[in-house]
Amino acid sequence: MHNLIFLDDLNGADLDPYVRLNEAQLFHALEPDPGLFIAESPKVIERALRAGYQPASLLVEEKALTRDLADLDHEMAANQTSGLGQTPIYVANSKLLRQLPGYNLLRGALAAMHRVKRLELADFLATMPAEHPRIAVLESVVNPANIGAIFRSAAALGIDGVIVTSDSADPFYRRSSRVAMGTVFQVPWTYVDAKTWQHAGIDLLHQAGYQTAAMALRHNTVSIDDPKLTAVDRLAIIMGSEGPGLKEATIEQSDFTIKIPMAPGVDSLNVAAASALAFWELGNRVAE
C-alpha cells in the first residue's frame, strides 16, 4: 500500500526539497550524513532506483499517478529492492505543480533521493577493472549540461569510471542527471578535492598504474587515433573547463597531450562533444 499524501498547496516543510532548497542546500541538507538530490522524470528516477539509491519522498502529478507508480514498483521489484513502502508520495494537480520552476520538463514525477558517501580516490581506483581500464577525469567542468552529456557518452562508449574535481558541477544536479538520461547513476564516479587534484592528482593516478592523457592544444600533441594510446593498459583521459581548458600543471605532468584532428580554421570542440569522440576512440566499446 502506498503512502499517498494529496496536496492543496506547496507550503509544507516536507516539500522544501522540491520547492525551496537549491542544489547546494540539498547537498548539505543532512550533514554530517550525505545530503539529498532531486531526480526528475520517471526514467531518471527508475535509473536511480536501479542503482540502489533510496528515495526520501516522491512528488507525482495526479493525472500520471497510476502509471508512474506502476512503473516505479515494477522497477523496484525487478531489482529486488524493498519497494516504496511508507515512502511519502506527495500528489498534486498540474495547476499546483506549475508553480515549480521547469515544470514542463518534469514529465510527471520528481523524487528526493539520498546521496551516498563517495569513495576516496585511491579506493575508487581500486574498484576499476583489473585489465585495460579506461577512466575520465573532469577538471573544473562547471556546466551541468556538459557534465550530463559527458556521463551519457561515458556510459555508451566504454568508460569504466569518472573522477570529478570538486570545483566541477555536481553530476547529481537536476540538469546534469536529466541531460545524462540517468546515466550518472550507471557510471561509477567519485569526487576528488580540487586542491588535492592540483597538488597530487596525477601522482595518485600514476601510483595506481595509470598513464594520463590530457586533452589540450600543444605543439607536441598526439592524435586520439594514435595506436600507442589504445595500446596503453590503464588510461586516464583528462578534460578541462569549457573556457580556459586544463591547467598548465595538469598538462605538463601528463604522459600524453592528445588532440582531435579537425578541419582547418577550427581548433577546438565543446568539452562534451570532444569527450564523445575521445571515448569512442579510446573507450572499451562493446564489439558489434
C-alpha positions in Angstrom: 0.0 0.0 0.0 1.4 3.4 -1.0 1.7 6.3 1.4 -0.2 8.8 -0.7 -0.4 12.4 0.6 -2.7 14.7 -1.6 -1.7 18.3 -1.6 -3.8 21.5 -1.6 -0.7 23.7 -1.6 3.1 23.6 -1.6 3.7 25.3 1.8 4.7 22.3 3.9 8.2 22.0 5.2 8.4 18.4 3.9 8.2 19.9 0.4 11.2 22.1 0.9 13.5 19.8 -1.3 11.2 20.3 -4.2 10.2 23.9 -3.7 12.6 26.0 -1.6 16.0 24.3 -1.4 18.6 25.0 -4.1 21.1 22.4 -5.3 23.8 23.4 -2.8 21.3 23.3 0.1 20.2 19.9 -0.9 23.8 18.7 -1.0 24.3 19.8 2.6 20.7 19.1 3.9 21.5 16.1 6.1 25.0 16.9 7.4 27.1 15.2 8.7 25.4 12.5 6.6 25.4 12.7 2.7 22.6 15.0 1.5 19.8 14.8 -1.0 19.4 15.2 -4.7 16.4 15.6 -6.9 15.7 13.1 -9.7 13.5 14.4 -12.4 11.2 12.3 -14.7 10.2 8.7 -14.3 13.2 7.4 -16.4 15.8 9.2 -14.3 14.1 8.0 -11.1 14.0 4.5 -12.4 17.7 4.5 -13.1 18.5 5.9 -9.7 16.4 3.2 -8.1 18.1 0.6 -10.2 21.5 1.8 -9.0 20.3 1.4 -5.4 19.6 5.0 -4.4 16.9 5.3 -1.8 14.0 7.8 -2.1 13.2 10.1 0.8 9.9 11.1 -0.9 8.3 11.5 -4.3 6.2 14.3 -5.8 3.9 13.0 -8.5 1.4 14.7 -10.8 -2.1 13.4 -10.1 -3.1 12.5 -13.7 0.1 10.4 -14.0 -0.1 8.8 -10.6 -1.3 5.3 -11.6 1.2 5.0 -14.5 4.2 6.4 -12.6 3.7 4.3 -9.5 3.2 1.1 -11.6 6.5 1.8 -13.4 8.4 2.5 -10.2 7.0 -0.5 -8.4 7.9 -2.7 -11.4 11.5 -1.3 -11.4 12.0 -1.9 -7.7 10.6 -5.4 -7.9 12.8 -6.2 -10.9 15.8 -5.2 -8.9 14.7 -7.0 -5.7 14.6 -3.8 -3.7 12.1 -3.3 -0.8 9.6 -1.2 -2.7 8.3 2.2 -2.0 6.7 1.0 1.3 5.9 4.0 3.5 7.9 6.5 1.5 5.8 9.7 1.4 4.4 10.1 -2.1 3.0 13.7 -2.5 0.3 14.0 -5.1 -0.6 17.4 -6.7 -2.6 18.5 -9.7 -0.9 20.2 -12.7 -2.1 23.6 -11.8 -0.3 23.4 -8.4 2.8 21.9 -10.0 3.1 24.8 -12.4 4.4 26.8 -9.5 7.6 24.8 -9.7 10.5 26.0 -11.9 10.9 23.9 -15.0 7.6 22.1 -14.5 7.3 21.3 -18.3 10.5 19.2 -18.0 9.3 17.1 -15.1 7.2 14.7 -17.1 5.0 13.8 -14.1 7.3 12.8 -11.3 10.1 14.0 -9.0 12.0 12.2 -6.3 14.1 13.5 -3.4 16.7 10.8 -3.0 19.5 10.1 -0.5 23.1 10.6 -1.6 25.8 8.0 -0.7 29.3 8.7 0.6 31.8 8.8 -2.3 35.0 6.7 -2.2 38.4 8.3 -1.7 40.3 8.5 -4.9 42.7 5.6 -4.2 39.8 3.3 -3.1 37.8 4.3 -6.2 40.7 3.4 -8.5 40.9 0.0 -6.8 37.4 -0.8 -7.9 38.2 -0.4 -11.6 38.6 -3.4 -13.9 42.0 -5.2 -13.5 42.6 -5.2 -17.2 42.6 -2.3 -19.7 40.6 0.1 -17.5 39.6 3.4 -19.1 38.6 6.4 -16.8 37.8 10.0 -17.4 38.9 12.9 -15.2 36.8 16.1 -15.4 38.8 19.1 -14.2 36.8 22.2 -13.3 33.9 21.4 -15.8 31.3 23.8 -14.4 28.4 23.4 -16.8 25.8 20.8 -15.6 24.7 20.1 -19.1 28.2 19.3 -20.2 28.7 17.0 -17.2 25.5 15.2 -18.1 26.4 14.8 -21.7 29.9 13.5 -20.8 28.4 10.9 -18.5 26.0 9.8 -21.2 28.9 9.3 -23.6 30.9 7.6 -20.9 28.1 5.1 -20.4 27.6 4.4 -24.1 31.3 4.3 -25.1 33.0 2.1 -22.6 34.4 4.4 -19.9 34.7 2.4 -16.7 34.7 5.3 -14.2 34.7 9.1 -13.9 36.6 11.3 -11.5 35.2 14.8 -11.0 37.1 17.6 -9.3 35.2 19.3 -6.5 35.1 22.6 -8.4 33.1 21.0 -11.2 29.3 20.9 -11.5 27.7 18.1 -9.5 26.7 15.1 -11.6 23.6 14.8 -9.5 22.4 18.4 -10.2 18.9 18.2 -11.8 20.1 19.4 -15.2 23.2 17.0 -15.1 21.1 13.9 -14.4 18.4 14.9 -16.9 20.8 15.6 -19.8 22.6 12.3 -18.9 19.2 10.4 -19.0 20.1 9.0 -15.6 23.4 7.5 -16.7 25.1 9.4 -13.8 23.7 6.6 -11.7 25.1 3.9 -14.1 28.7 5.0 -14.4 30.9 4.7 -11.3 32.3 8.0 -10.2 33.8 9.9 -7.3 34.9 13.4 -6.3 38.5 14.5 -5.8 39.1 17.7 -3.9 40.3 20.4 -6.3 43.3 21.2 -4.2 44.2 17.6 -3.8 43.9 17.1 -7.6 46.1 20.1 -8.3 48.9 19.0 -5.9 48.8 15.3 -6.1 46.1 14.0 -8.5 48.4 13.0 -11.4 50.8 11.3 -8.9 47.9 9.3 -7.4 46.9 8.1 -10.9 50.5 7.2 -11.7 50.8 5.3 -8.4 47.7 3.3 -9.4 49.4 2.3 -12.7 47.6 4.8 -15.0 49.1 6.7 -17.8 47.4 10.1 -18.3 46.3 11.7 -21.5 45.5 15.4 -21.3 43.2 16.8 -24.0 44.8 20.1 -24.9 46.2 22.1 -27.8 50.0 22.0 -27.8 52.7 21.6 -30.4 53.6 18.1 -29.2 50.1 16.6 -29.2 49.3 13.0 -30.2 46.1 12.3 -32.2 43.4 10.4 -30.4 43.6 7.7 -33.0 47.3 7.0 -32.5 47.8 3.3 -31.9 50.1 3.9 -28.9 47.2 5.3 -26.9 45.0 2.2 -27.5 48.0 0.1 -26.5 48.1 1.6 -23.0 46.9 -0.8 -20.4 45.5 1.7 -17.9 44.5 5.0 -19.3 43.1 8.2 -17.7 41.6 10.7 -20.2 41.7 14.2 -18.7 39.4 17.0 -19.9 39.3 20.6 -18.7 36.9 23.5 -18.2 34.8 24.9 -21.0 36.8 28.2 -21.2 40.5 28.0 -20.4 40.8 24.2 -20.6 43.2 22.2 -18.5 45.5 23.8 -16.0 49.1 24.1 -17.2 50.4 21.9 -14.4 48.0 19.1 -15.4 49.2 19.2 -19.0 52.9 19.2 -18.0 52.5 16.2 -15.7 50.5 14.1 -18.1 52.1 11.3 -20.1 50.4 12.3 -23.3 48.8 15.5 -24.6 46.1 14.5 -27.1 44.1 16.2 -29.7 41.2 15.5 -32.1 42.1 16.0 -35.8 40.0 18.9 -37.2 39.4 20.8 -40.4 41.5 23.9 -41.0 40.1 27.0 -39.2 38.7 25.2 -36.2 41.0 24.3 -33.3 38.6 23.0 -30.6 35.2 21.5 -29.7 32.9 21.8 -26.8 34.1 19.6 -24.0 31.0 17.3 -24.2 31.5 16.8 -27.9 35.2 16.3 -27.5 34.6 13.7 -24.8 32.3 11.7 -27.1 35.0 11.5 -29.8 37.7 10.6 -27.3 35.6 7.9 -25.6 34.7 6.4 -29.0 38.3 6.1 -29.9 39.8 5.2 -26.6 37.0 3.6 -24.6 36.3 -0.1 -24.1 33.5 -0.3 -26.6 31.5 -3.5 -26.9 32.2 -5.2 -30.1 29.3 -5.2 -32.6 
